[in-house]
């Protein structure tokens, strides 16, 4: 039974409380809470089968929730579904364009389906082809396009009527690094124009580059949420890495570093690198000084913050069944 949703703040594009969905005996989403501020990018992370796509399908009114409440742009997810559809757009994991048509023809059809009249629809199609860098290929059938060009066209189709809220479900899967970066720039441009974005992705660098706020889902539950930086801080300290000039110094260097930093030291035989967890980067000066006193030459020293990879593995491993 769907209860009356809680009132969300006026600056929230999405307010979700206790959302749940089952398929037979499988609980795909279990009591999910989520808030997305307007004009931001919310990244949703999680392993395969975590429930990311199910969440997107519910928030875009394609699936009805079994329990919980949600407001999308101030409207009730179930009661106001038709009104919500007029305000949002969804770019799924696979391009939804017709291979036998050109980019302009595809966009013209989408424009007409969305209520634009003939001349206005064609004009909007041509504008989007130029905006998304497809002018040189505008007269070619889409079947001749690369994967990146198809994804740009798919994103352009989502922007025929600029949505207040755009859902991107793993939009860069299978793309090469250069094309992914180009698509990132397009997403940033969409947000600058006032659209809120909810992005699901398995690329942690993508989430780090684009998201203002992150939600980590595993086994249908939210296991963490916060800014990328706050999530990185939550999983541990910095890592101090020391590369020795001579492998023979390993034993003495390990003893010195362990004494200075009062912690276990790991050693990589291949790189001659010693690594230890530290609470602040300032401690690196103490290590250098202590090693210099013992005439141990350091080839390289670096301090690394926790990454989103560390966040992902720590959180999803903690939630995995025994």
C-alpha positions in Angstrom: 0.0 0.0 0.0 1.3 3.5 -0.9 1.0 5.9 1.9 0.9 9.7 1.6 4.4 10.9 0.9 6.2 13.3 3.3 6.5 16.9 2.3 9.8 17.5 0.6 11.8 20.7 0.6 11.0 23.0 -2.3 14.6 22.8 -3.4 14.5 19.0 -3.7 13.9 17.4 -7.1 13.5 13.9 -5.6 12.3 12.9 -2.1 12.0 9.2 -1.5 11.1 7.5 1.8 11.0 3.7 2.4 10.6 2.7 -1.3 10.4 -1.0 -1.9 9.9 -3.4 -4.8 9.8 -7.2 -5.1 9.7 -9.5 -8.0 8.3 -12.8 -6.7 10.4 -13.8 -3.7 13.3 -11.5 -4.8 13.4 -8.2 -2.9 14.9 -5.8 -5.5 14.7 -2.6 -3.4 14.3 -2.6 0.4 13.2 0.5 2.2 15.2 3.0 0.1 15.5 6.6 1.3 16.9 9.2 -1.1 16.9 13.0 -1.5 18.3 14.8 -4.6 18.7 18.6 -4.5 17.6 20.6 -7.6 20.3 21.6 -10.0 22.7 18.9 -8.9 24.0 15.5 -10.1 23.2 12.6 -7.8 25.3 9.5 -8.6 23.9 6.0 -7.7 26.6 3.4 -7.4 26.3 -0.4 -6.8 27.4 -3.8 -8.2 25.3 -5.6 -10.8 22.0 -6.6 -9.4 22.1 -4.1 -6.6 18.8 -2.4 -7.6 20.0 0.7 -9.5 18.0 0.2 -12.6 14.9 -0.9 -10.6 15.1 2.4 -8.7 15.4 4.4 -11.9 12.4 2.6 -13.5 10.3 3.3 -10.4 11.3 7.0 -10.2 10.5 7.4 -13.9 7.0 5.9 -13.4 7.8 2.8 -15.4 7.4 0.5 -12.4 4.9 1.0 -9.5 6.5 0.6 -6.0 5.2 -1.9 -3.6 5.7 0.2 -0.6 7.1 3.6 0.5 6.6 7.1 -0.8 8.2 9.4 -3.4 7.8 12.9 -4.7 9.3 13.9 -8.0 9.6 17.6 -8.6 7.0 18.1 -5.9 4.5 15.6 -7.3 3.4 12.2 -6.0 5.1 9.4 -7.9 1.9 7.3 -8.2 -1.0 9.8 -8.2 0.7 12.3 -10.5 2.6 10.0 -12.8 1.3 11.6 -16.1 2.4 15.1 -14.9 5.8 13.7 -13.8 6.4 12.2 -17.3 6.0 15.6 -18.9 8.8 17.0 -16.7 11.4 14.3 -16.8 13.5 12.4 -19.4 15.3 9.1 -19.3 18.3 7.9 -21.2 18.7 4.2 -20.7 21.6 1.8 -21.0 20.9 1.2 -24.7 20.4 3.7 -27.5 16.7 4.0 -28.4 17.1 5.4 -31.9 16.1 4.0 -35.3 19.1 2.6 -37.2 17.6 3.2 -40.6 17.0 6.9 -40.0 19.4 9.9 -39.9 20.0 11.8 -36.7 17.7 14.7 -37.8 14.9 12.2 -38.8 15.2 10.5 -35.4 15.0 13.7 -33.5 12.2 15.0 -35.7 10.1 12.0 -34.9 10.7 12.3 -31.2 9.9 16.0 -31.4 6.5 15.3 -33.1 5.7 12.6 -30.5 6.4 15.2 -27.8 3.9 17.6 -29.4 6.1 19.9 -31.5 4.6 20.9 -34.8 6.4 20.1 -38.1 8.6 23.2 -38.6 9.3 23.6 -34.9 10.2 19.9 -34.6 12.6 20.0 -37.6 14.2 23.2 -36.3 14.7 21.7 -32.8 16.2 18.5 -34.4 18.7 20.5 -36.4 19.7 22.6 -33.4 20.3 19.5 -31.3 22.4 17.8 -34.0 24.6 20.9 -34.0 24.7 21.2 -30.2 25.7 17.5 -29.7 28.4 17.5 -32.4 26.7 15.4 -35.0 26.5 17.9 -37.9 29.1 16.1 -40.0 27.1 12.8 -39.8 23.6 14.4 -39.8 22.6 12.9 -43.2 23.9 9.4 -42.6 21.8 6.6 -41.2 22.4 5.9 -37.6 23.5 2.3 -38.3 26.8 3.9 -39.6 27.4 5.7 -36.3 30.0 4.8 -33.7 28.8 3.9 -30.2 29.7 7.3 -28.9 27.8 9.1 -31.6 24.7 6.9 -30.9 24.9 7.8 -27.2 25.2 11.5 -28.0 22.1 11.2 -30.2 20.3 9.4 -27.5 21.1 12.2 -25.0 20.0 14.7 -27.6 16.7 13.0 -27.9 16.3 13.3 -24.1 16.7 17.1 -24.5 14.2 17.8 -27.2 12.1 19.4 -24.5 14.6 20.3 -21.8 13.6 18.3 -18.8 13.6 19.5 -15.2 15.0 16.1 -14.2 17.1 13.8 -16.4 17.8 10.2 -15.5 20.9 8.6 -17.0 21.1 4.9 -16.5 24.8 3.8 -17.1 25.0 6.2 -20.1 28.7 5.6 -21.0 28.9 1.8 -20.8 31.2 0.4 -23.5 32.5 3.8 -24.6 36.2 4.6 -25.0 37.8 7.1 -22.6 37.8 10.1 -25.0 34.1 9.6 -25.8 33.2 9.1 -22.2 34.9 12.4 -21.4 33.0 14.2 -24.2 29.7 12.8 -22.8 30.7 14.1 -19.3 31.1 17.6 -20.7 27.6 17.3 -22.2 26.1 16.3 -18.9 27.8 19.2 -17.2 26.3 21.5 -19.8 22.9 20.1 -19.2 23.2 20.8 -15.4 24.5 24.4 -16.1 21.3 25.0 -18.0 19.3 24.1 -14.9 18.5 20.4 -15.2 18.9 18.0 -12.3 20.5 14.7 -13.1 20.3 11.3 -11.4 23.1 9.1 -12.8 23.6 5.4 -12.3 27.1 4.2 -13.2 29.6 1.4 -12.5 32.5 3.7 -13.4 33.8 5.2 -10.2 35.9 7.8 -11.9 32.7 8.9 -13.7 30.8 9.3 -10.4 33.8 11.2 -8.9 34.0 13.6 -11.9 30.3 14.4 -12.2 28.4 13.8 -8.9 27.7 16.4 -6.2 26.2 13.6 -4.1 26.6 9.9 -4.1 24.3 7.0 -3.0 25.7 3.5 -2.7 23.2 0.7 -3.1 23.8 -3.0 -2.4 21.3 -5.9 -2.2 18.5 -3.4 -2.6 19.5 -1.2 0.3 21.2 2.2 0.6 24.5 1.4 2.4 26.0 4.9 2.3 25.3 8.4 1.0 27.1 11.7 1.0 29.5 13.8 -1.0 32.3 12.0 -2.8 34.8 13.5 -0.4 32.8 12.6 2.7 32.5 9.0 1.5 36.3 8.8 0.9 37.0 10.0 4.4 34.6 7.5 5.8 36.6 4.4 4.7 40.0 5.3 6.2 43.1 7.3 6.4 45.6 8.5 3.8 48.1 6.0 2.4 51.8 6.9 2.5 53.9 5.1 -0.1 57.7 5.1 -0.1 59.7 3.7 -3.0 63.3 2.7 -2.0 66.2 3.2 -4.3 67.7 -0.1 -3.1 65.7 -3.3 -2.3 68.4 -4.2 0.3 67.2 -1.4 2.6 63.7 -3.0 2.9 64.2 -4.5 6.3 65.6 -1.4 8.1 63.2 0.9 6.3 60.2 -1.1 7.3 61.3 -1.0 11.0 61.9 2.7 10.9 58.6 3.5 9.2 56.6 1.2 11.5 58.3 2.9 14.5 57.7 6.5 13.3 54.1 5.9 12.3 53.2 3.1 14.8 51.4 1.0 12.2 51.9 -2.1 9.9 53.9 -1.6 6.8 53.2 -3.5 3.5 55.9 -4.1 0.9 55.6 -4.7 -2.8 58.6 -6.7 -4.2 58.1 -5.6 -7.7 58.0 -1.9 -7.1 60.2 -1.8 -3.9 57.4 0.2 -2.4 56.5 0.4 1.3 52.9 1.5 2.1 51.4 2.4 5.4 48.2 4.1 6.6 48.6 7.6 8.0 46.2 10.1 9.5 47.7 13.2 7.8 50.1 14.0 5.0 52.3 16.0 7.3 53.7 12.8 8.7 55.6 12.2 5.5 58.3 14.7 6.6 58.9 12.7 9.7 59.4 9.5 7.6 61.8 11.2 5.2 63.9 12.6 8.1 64.0 9.3 9.9 65.1 7.4 6.8 67.7 10.1 6.0 69.3 9.7 9.4 69.9 6.0 8.6 71.3 6.9 5.1 68.4 5.1 3.4 67.8 6.6 0.0 64.2 7.2 -1.1 63.5 7.2 -4.8 59.9 8.5 -4.5 57.4 9.3 -1.8 53.7 10.0 -2.3 50.5 10.3 -0.2 47.2 9.0 -1.5 43.7 9.9 -0.4 41.2 7.1 -0.3 39.5 6.7 -3.7 35.9 5.8 -4.6 37.3 2.4 -5.5 38.1 2.0 -1.8 34.7 3.3 -0.9 32.9 0.9 -3.3 34.9 -2.2 -2.2 34.7 -1.4 1.5 30.9 -0.8 1.5 29.9 -3.6 -0.8 32.1 -6.2 0.8 30.7 -5.3 4.2 27.2 -5.9 3.0 27.9 -9.1 1.1 26.3 -12.3 2.5 28.6 -14.7 4.3 
